Amino acid sequence: MHLTKEFKIGLFSVIAITLLYLGFNFLKGIDFLATTNKYYTVYENIGGLQVSNSVIIKGFAVGRVSNITYDQNRGNKIVVELDINGNILLGDSTVAVLVSEGFLGGKAIELKMPPAIENPLKGGDTLRSEIALDIFESLTEQTGPVADDIGALIRQLNVELESFHETELLLRVTINKINSNLDQTYLMIKENRENFKVTMENLNGLTLNLKDASAELKPLLSDADVFIDSLNNLELSSTLESISQSMDNLNLLLKNLNEGEGSMGKLLKDDSLYYYLTRTAADLDSLFIDLRENPSRYVQVSVFGKKDKTEKKKKKEERRKARSEKE
């Protein structure tokens, strides 16, 4: 049988394309010689998942996405068909997680396997589905609180900057006042330079005078030291003790006088002497008044040098009677 050149080229192209397809899928982890089981999983959004994307377990390829359909009967969800190696046993707790592969954004299905398979699934069953956050979404979720904190920090910085601006204005006003005071001080010094010069000369003269006076004061200070030494040598303690004892005696005397003890105390405290002296003074005053008004009662002159005894006795009686009436 003679084969034409065109047939050979076509046959070779078919074989090459077939080998290329098989090799490409083999590089993706698909073994056409191995038996596979079909499983299904449902997602709200597949995020760019395509047919032939890998199905992996802990990074190891165990199958591929064989078909993707849009099912309106399931609430407008996406149904993904998976071809998984028949040697892999899946259970009802196995989860098909839609994950991102690398930074380029490629998608894959990662199977989360339980530690032990209790209820194994059969081909055609539906796996539980889950969508994992991609790198950027994860970073956004993790940096969200940090971004909030940074925003709060920026707001606080703005408040501090506003207060700093107010402080800056106050500092400027204060600096302007200081500059104005310095200018006034400079003008005052400039205007009173001659007075300052005279004052400094006077201070220098006063310093020299004090220096000379200190030389003269040295002998006086020496004499004062000698006087102080002599005072220290005196028996000041015994003198002070004697003075203290005298003060105690004086205090005791004053205490006795206040309490009415002794003759002086009784004179100070007992008022009977005061009343007696008052009454005596009143009697003397009455006596002097009566003497001035009736001198004949107390002084009698007889022409003949004799008095009648009866008359004398009568006058004595009158004087005693007058005295008793006054009392």
Sequence and secondary structure as in RCSB ss.txt:
>XXXX:A:sequence
MHLTKEFKIGLFSVIAITLLYLGFNFLKGIDFLATTNKYYTVYENIGGLQVSNSVIIKGFAVGRVSNITYDQNRG
NKIVVELDINGNILLGDSTVAVLVSEGFLGGKAIELKMPPAIENPLKGGDTLRSEIALDIFESLTEQTGPVADDI
GALIRQLNVELESFHETELLLRVTINKINSNLDQTYLMIKENRENFKVTMENLNGLTLNLKDASAELKPLLSDAD
VFIDSLNNLELSSTLESISQSMDNLNLLLKNLNEGEGSMGKLLKDDSLYYYLTRTAADLDSLFIDLRENPSRYVQ
VSVFGKKDKTEKKKKKEERRKARSEKE
>XXXX:A:secstr
    HHHHHHHHHHHHHHHHHHHHHHHTT  TTS EEEEEEEES  TT  TT EEEETTEEEEEEEEEEEEGGGS
SEEEEEEEEETT   BTT EEEEEEETTTTEEEEEEE  SS SSB  TT EEEEEE   HHHHHHHHHHHHHHHH
HHHHHHHHHHHHHHHHHHHHHHHHHHHHHHHHHHHHHHHHHTHHHHHHHHHHHHHHHHHHHHHHHHHHHHHHHHH
HHHHHHHHS HHHHHHHHHHHHHHHHHHHHHHHHT HHHHHHHH  HHHHHHHHHHHHHHHHHHHHHH HHHH  
  SSS   HHHHHHHHHHHHHHHHHH 
